[in-house]
Amino acid sequence: MFFHDLEPALAFGRAGRMSSVDIRGYGVFAAAREIRFDERLGDVVTLHLTGGNLDRKPDEANALTRWLAGVTPESSHFAPPDRR
């Protein structure tokens, strides 16, 4: 899954981990997707990942608090409080 903001990515990963005994681990990484055209192959999609995971850090509770502050029952979109 891809998310624009860190907060929903962390909430999604944590919810999956907490909802099933089948999920033993997960990772949240900063990433970018590159799509380029190759004459022989056609569209070539490359996923660029950073080396370090962004989940399960000491300040994760702060990010989840921002997640709660940025969701509303009226919308399925996350809007961080500082961007409202």
C-alpha positions as CSV (number, residue, x, y, z in Angstrom):
1,M,0.0,0.0,0.0
2,F,1.1,3.5,-0.7
3,F,0.3,6.6,1.4
4,H,1.1,10.2,0.9
5,D,1.6,10.8,4.6
6,L,3.4,8.9,7.3
7,E,0.5,8.9,9.8
8,P,-2.0,6.8,7.8
9,A,0.8,4.4,6.8
10,L,1.7,3.8,10.4
11,A,-1.9,3.4,11.4
12,F,-2.5,0.9,8.5
13,G,0.5,-1.2,9.4
14,R,-0.3,-1.2,13.1
15,A,-4.0,-2.1,12.5
16,G,-3.0,-5.0,10.3
17,R,-0.5,-6.3,12.9
18,M,-3.0,-6.0,15.7
19,S,-5.9,-7.6,13.7
20,S,-4.3,-10.9,12.8
21,V,-2.0,-13.5,14.3
22,D,-0.9,-14.3,10.7
23,I,0.9,-10.9,10.3
24,R,4.2,-11.4,12.1
25,G,5.7,-8.1,11.0
26,Y,5.4,-5.2,8.6
27,G,7.5,-2.3,7.5
28,V,6.8,1.4,6.7
29,F,9.4,2.9,4.3
30,A,9.7,6.1,2.4
31,A,9.5,5.2,-1.3
32,A,9.1,6.6,-4.8
33,R,7.8,4.9,-7.9
34,E,9.4,5.6,-11.2
35,I,7.8,4.7,-14.5
36,R,9.8,4.9,-17.7
37,F,9.4,3.6,-21.2
38,D,11.9,1.1,-22.7
39,E,11.7,0.4,-26.5
40,R,12.2,-3.4,-25.9
41,L,10.3,-3.9,-22.6
42,G,7.6,-1.2,-22.7
43,D,6.8,0.5,-19.4
44,V,9.4,-0.3,-16.7
45,V,8.3,0.4,-13.2
46,T,11.0,0.8,-10.5
47,L,10.3,1.1,-6.8
48,H,12.9,3.1,-4.9
49,L,13.0,2.4,-1.1
50,T,15.0,4.1,1.6
51,G,17.1,1.9,3.7
52,G,15.5,2.5,7.1
53,N,12.0,1.6,8.3
54,L,9.9,4.4,9.7
55,D,7.6,2.3,11.9
56,R,8.0,1.2,15.6
57,K,10.1,4.2,16.5
58,P,10.0,5.9,20.0
59,D,7.8,8.7,18.7
60,E,5.3,6.5,16.9
61,A,2.6,7.4,19.5
62,N,2.9,11.0,18.4
63,A,2.3,10.1,14.8
64,L,-0.8,8.0,15.7
65,T,-2.1,10.9,17.8
66,R,-1.7,13.1,14.7
67,W,-3.5,10.4,12.7
68,L,-6.5,10.6,15.1
69,A,-6.5,14.4,14.9
70,G,-6.5,14.2,11.1
71,V,-9.4,12.0,10.4
72,T,-13.1,12.9,10.4
73,P,-16.3,10.8,9.9
74,E,-17.2,13.1,7.0
75,S,-14.3,12.2,4.8
76,S,-12.1,9.2,3.9
77,H,-9.1,11.5,3.4
78,F,-6.5,12.2,6.0
79,A,-5.6,15.9,6.5
80,P,-2.9,16.5,9.1
81,P,-4.0,19.2,11.6
82,D,-1.2,21.5,10.5
83,R,-2.5,21.5,6.9
84,R,-6.1,22.3,7.6
